[in-house]
Amino acid sequence: MSTEHASWGMAASATLHCLTGCAIGEVLGMVIGTALGWGTIATVVLAVALAFLFGYALTMRGVLRAGVGFRRAVKVALAADTVSIAVMEIVDNAIIVGIPGAMDAGLASWLFWAALAFALAVAFVVTLPVNKWMIGRGTGHAVVHEYHH
């Protein structure tokens, strides 16, 4: 598949899928780390780990539902989502850490939630062309398409 055949709609769908898993993990990690009073580094590490976990789990859910074995589903999820999740996590965490006071604002603060929402939105926009490029080359989320029914 060439990049001309990778539509923006297909890339947006893949990026939204990635954003869903990343957002679940990212929000959960930020909430846990912030609630426990952890520092920025520990909170970000937890958020990134959970983003990868939930991102891969969402992909595996669909692949497993298609009747694929667990080991193969893990390989498909790794191939489909690793670059997309990595780009999204680098962007969103760089933004939230870079917004003055956001990481220390606390869960009851509008600054914390606004910064997190803004960071995830920017991460979507940055990751979208990356996913389009990968899908156009038959990599990334394109490897999942054969398992969709």
N, C-alpha and C positions, 0 to 999 in steps of 0.2 A: 504494500500500500504506500503510495507517495503522499507527501504532505498536501497535495492538492485535493486528495480524497479524504483527508481528515477534516471533517467539518468543525466549525467553531461550536456548534450545538453538541456534537459528540464530545469535544474537549470540555465544554462547560459541564456536561453530565458527569464525566469522569472527575472533574475538579470538585464538583459539588459532593460527589461520593467521598472523595478524599477529605474535603472540608468537614463532612459530617463526623467521620471517625476522629479526625484531628481535634475538632471542637469538643467532642465528648471527652476525650482524654485530656486535652488542654485545660478545659474548664474544671474538670474533676481534679487534676493535678494542682492547678492554681488555688482552688478552694481548699484542698487538703493542706497544702504547704502553707498557705496564708493563715488558715484556722489554727494550725499547730505552731505558728510563729516561726516557721523555718526561714532561713535566709534566702536570698534571691537564687543562688546557685542550686541549692537543694530543691527548691520549689520548681525551678525550670527543668532540672533533670527529671524529676518526677513527672511533670507535665509532658515532657517530650516522650518519656518511656510509655506513658499511658496513651498518648496520641498514636504512637506506632502500634501499640497493642490493640486499641480499638479500631484503628484503620485497617490493620490486617484482619481482625476478627470480622469486620463487616464484609470484607471481600470473601473471606473463607466461608462465611455463612451461605452466600449465594452459590459458591462453587461446590460446597458440600451438598447443598440442596439439589444440584444437578447430577448427583450420584458419583462424584469424584472422591477417591480415597483421601484420608486425612493428610498423608505425607505429600501427595500431589497437590492438594489444596494449599498447603503451606508454601510449596514452591511457586504456585501460581500467584498467591498473594504477595510473596516477596518480589517476584518479577513485575507484578502489576503496580505495586504501590510504593516501593522503597524510595524512588527518586522523587515522586510527587509529595510524599509525606515529608521527606527531608527538606525539600525546598520550602514547603509550607511552614514547617517548624522553625527553620532558620529565620525566615522573614517575620513570622508572628512573634517569636520570642525576642528578636532584635528590636522590634518596635515597642513591645510592652516594657522591656527592660530600659529602652531609651527614653520613654516618656517619664519626665521627672515626677517622682512621688507615686507612680502607679503601683509599683510592687509593694510599697509600704502603706498604701492607702487603706487597706482592710476591706473585708467583704461587704460592709455596709456602705461603702463609699461609691458614689457615682463615678469617680475617677477610675477606680479599679475596673468596673464593668464596662465603662465607655472605652477605656484603653484596650481592654481585651477584645471587645467587639470590633473596634477599629483595626486592631492588629490582624484579626482573622479575616476581615474584609480585604485588607491590602494583600494578605497572603494569598487569598483566592485570585485576585487580579494578577499577581505575579506568577502564580503557578499555572494559570490557564494557558498561556502560550507554551509553557514547558510541556504540558500534557498534550497539546495539539501537535507539537513537534514529535513527541514520542509515539503517539498513536499513528501519525503519518509514516513512521518508520516501522510500524508493526510491533512496537515495544510498549512498555508501560501498561496502561489500562487495556490496550488492544488485545493483550494475551487473555483477558477475561472473557472477551466477546464470544469465543467459541463455546463457552459454558452457559451462556444466556439462552433461555428457551422462550 
